[in-house]
Amino acid sequence: MLDPRPDIKEDTLLWQLVLGCAQLYRDQQIYGNLHGFRCGGSTLSIKNDTLVFKFPPEYSDDQKQNYKQKYLTPYMKQLKELFKFVAEYCKNNQNDVVNADLFTRDIFLEGYKD
């Protein structure tokens, strides 16, 4: 899965993993929403073994709340599961080269797909 924002290099691998897994959900809106946020410049990071999503800094607080309510909250269960899985995988495989396609096909499908 390609990162639609290769210009933001520091979190490309995280987005590849998240988007690759999100494609596997039956409800493709989850993938579409995350892809849209990445296209808009949202970022991911791992802090305290947790995957953290951040809106672009130019979004106003009202925009953030509106987008969160409309595009993230309805899928909170799946997003929490997905972000937890990616964070745990990255923690356990810090020194390994990750193949995003293999990751999603062989690991996420083993019980994380809703």
Secondary structure, 3 states (H helix, E strand, C coil): CCCCCCCCHHHHHHHHHHHHHHCCCCCCHHHHHHHHHHHCCCEEEEECCEEEEECCCCCCHHHHHHHHHHHHHHHHHHHHHHHHHHHHHHHHCCCCCCCHHHHHHHCHHHCCCC
